[in-house]
Amino acid sequence: MCNSKKDSSRDFISELYKNKNSQNSQREYALFFDETNNSRVFKLRENSFNVDEKRYFILGGIGVLTANSKNNVEDLWKKLKGVNNQEEIKFKSIAGGAKDFPALLKKTNFQEILKWLFSNDYRVHFEFMDNFYYSITDIIDSLDFFNNTDYHRLLKSVLYQAMKYDRKKTLEVLSENKYPNVEKPERFICGIINVISSYMMTKSYKDNYEKDYARVFQLILTVLEFAKNQKELIFLTNNKRETLIDEYPELYRQAIKTFAEYKLFFDHEPSVENKFNSHKNSNFTFIESNPTIARTKNEFIDLDTHRFIQLSDVFCGALSYFLNFVGYNADQTESSILVLKQMNHEQKKFYIQWCKIIKQSLRENPNFVIRICDIFFELLDKSIL
């Protein structure tokens, strides 16, 4: 969000990187980046959002050891069917009509890419943001009566579970109170209390959270009752009207800072790179993924570099499918686990390769995997890997 008080008081995204040990890997990498689901801004509309809140923003791609002078990208291109004469491959063409992750695992070209990444010991890196979750974190951060930051993420997570369950009621509360510019804190907090209390009467709550997290739900209700007397919610004032997130460039900035010792190559994104024109760090560059266009712009480096950007697009698209497969809610996750058990031998084989590639990348460097999401989704994501 855009509140200057928030900017000076905390930097949620920066903290995610700061809390990870990036020194696990002593090896130098070149990191290639693309993105998917970049709406540029995430906004509240009347009883809706400007984009599907279930589609996470993803920035990520392929990691290549700089000491590896033989990347054999040409070998992969020769194995990909129907792309030999293409200047640029995209996730859409690799997906070949697949609409979900299990279907994607059946596609020959995607299988070839996974085999190549796995057998050549390449790494992947990514950060993803749950837009809806990040949009409501300021509610907890604005409460005066709860300063124990150790519990903040858990409180944000249970609040998120309640708010996303009844989308209609939640959007009504947000819209009626002109979120994120809350003029009447007591009315807004009463609305949030009602959303949480209603959720605690549902089967979803009783099946998934009552046993282990009932005290946390009760705690947040108690804290909100105290907060009714607050004159203002500090991070929910002086924000751009209806604008929930316009901080996507911050994810680029943090990657540039975190991987300062690496060479970074980003696919062109004008809304982002314009903000970095005066950046003093020279460890990154924005380039065209299409080598022919790159040549016309005097941006051509070498064929492998531009192809790694293209492979990063494929990876981000596949990761988006995977996150959707993991599930937006507990019921969907149970269904996904059932689908996983019913996969054929080939699907399971490549699913295991996919998981191993991510796990090996995480072991190489914890900062290769950054999740901006509720704690329950992170636990599900880790368990299904």
C-alpha positions, -999 to +999 in steps of 0.1 A: +000+000+000+010+036-001+009+050+034+042+067+041+039+059+078+038+023+068+069+027+046+089+043+075+076+019+102+081-014+085+091-031+053+073-065+052+089-077+020+124-067+031+120-086+064+112-118+045+147-116+029+164-104+060+152-133+080+167-159+057+204-169+056+216-162+021+251-174+028+242-211+025+255-210-010+291-199-017+286-205-054+280-176-079+249-177-100+234-158-129+197-155-123+171-151-150+137-136-143+103-134-158+069-128-141+033-138-144+000-124-131+014-089-129-017-066-128+006-036-120-019-026-093-043-046-072-075-025-065-108-028-048-138-024-070-175-024-060-180-059-046-150-072-064-113-068-072-098-056-105-082-090-110-088-126-098-074-126-062-066-163-065-040-157-091-007-150-073+019-125-086+051-145-094+086-133-101+111-160-108+130-181-132+162-202-137+195-201-118+227-209-137+261-214-121+284-188-136+312-214-135+292-236-159+305-227-193+285-254-211+248-250-205+237-272-234+206-251-240+208-260-277+204-297-268+171-289-250+158-268-280+164-298-303+143-320-281+113-296-279+088-305-305+075-277-328+098-249-315+129-253-336+120-225-359+105-203-332+125-172-321+108-173-287+089-200-267+063-191-242+046-211-214+014-211-234+030-231-263+047-255-239+015-260-220-002-271-252-037-264-240-032-278-205-054-260-180-040-273-148-008-287-133-017-324-136-025-319-173+007-300-177+027-329-164+015-350-193+029-326-220+060-339-237+077-305-240+072-297-204+086-332-195+117-325-216+123-292-198+120-308-164+143-337-174+168-312-187+167-290-156+170-319-133+197-339-151+219-307-156+214-297-119+200-263-126+183-243-099+151-223-099+142-192-078+109-175-072+089-152-050+051-152-051+026-129-034-010-137-024-025-103-033-056-107-010-035-118+020-010-089+016-039-065+012-054-072+046-021-074+067-024-037+076-055-045+097-034-064+122-005-040+120-028-011+128-040-025+162-025-007+192-034-034+217-012-061+202+025-053+199+038-089+200+051-092+165+059-129+170+022-136+167+015-111+139+017-136+110-005-161+127-031-135+135-029-123+099-034-158+087-065-166+107-079-132+098-073-141+061-090-175+064-121-158+078-122-130+053-117-151+021-143-176+032-172-153+027-160-132-002-192-113-006-195-102+031-158-093+032-160-071+001-191-054+015-172-045+047-141-033+027-162-012+003-185+003+028-155+015+048-136+028+018-107+004+025-078+011+027-089+046+039-109+038+070-126+069+082-147+052+110-125+026+127-152+014+151-176+006+123-149-011+103-137-032+132-173-043+140-176-054+104-144-075+107-155-090+140-188-100+123-169-117+094-147-137+118-176-146+141-196-158+112-167-179+099-163-196+133-198-210+129-190-227+096-181-263+088-148-251+073-137-236+106-148-266+126-131-291+103-098-272+097-091-248+125-112-253+156-091-281+172-057-264+169-064-227+164-096-219+184-075-198+209-060-178+181-094-170+166-106-160+201-075-139+206-080-119+175-116-112+184-105-100+219-079-077+204-104-063+179-129-056+207-102-034+224-094-018+191-129-004+188-118+026+209-089+035+186-092+069+170-075+058+138-060+027+122-025+040+114-018+021+083-054+025+069-053+062+064-039+085+037-037+057+011-046+059-026-083+054-031-092+017-036-056+009-042-046-022-022-012-030-037+011-010-060+043-023-046+052-050-071+085-031-081+096-037-045+099-074-052+124-066-080+142-041-057+146-067-030+159-093-054+185-069-067+196-061-032+196-097-019+214-112-049+239-083-052+268-107-058+250-124-087+243-112-123+206-107-128+187-107-161+151-095-162+126-097-190+115-062-200+088-047-178+085-009-184+063-003-153+092-016-132+124-007-150+115+030-152+118+030-114+154+017-116+169+041-142+190+058-115+199+027-096+236+026-089+239-011-087+251-027-120+244-063-112+212-064-132+198-056-167+165-057-185+166-074-218+143-088-246+136-125-244+134-127-282+169-127-296+159-111-329+142-081-312+172-079-288+195-075-318+175-046-332+177-029-298+214-036-294+205-058-263+217-091-277+241-109-253+242-145-264+215-170-275+216-189-242+209-158-222+178-150-241+166-186-240+171-187-202+147-158-200+122-177-221+126-208-199+119-185-169+086-176-185+078-213-188+088-219-152+067-190-138+037-202-158+041-237-145+045-224-109+013-205-112-005-238-122+012-256-093+002-230-067-034-232-080-031-270-077-019-268-041-052-251-034-067-217-024-085-233+006-083-265+027-111-282+008-094-277-025-061-290-011-078-322+000-091-326-036-056-320-050-040-346-027-066-371-041-057-361-076-021-366-068-027-401-056-046-409-088-019-396-112-004-421-137+032-433-135+045-407-159+028-378-141+041-389-107+076-393-121+077-357-134+058-344-103+087-358-082+113-342-105+095-308-102+095-311-064+131-321-063+142-292-084+125-268-060+138-285-029+174-286-042+171-249-050+159-241-015+188-260+000+212-242-022+200-208-011+170-201+012+164-168-006+157-188-038+122-194-025+102-165-010+065-168-001+043-138+007+012-157+019-006-169+049+011-194+071-014-222+064-008-220+027+030-221+032+026-252+053+005-268+026+029-258-001+058-273+018+040-305+027+028-312-009+064-307-022 
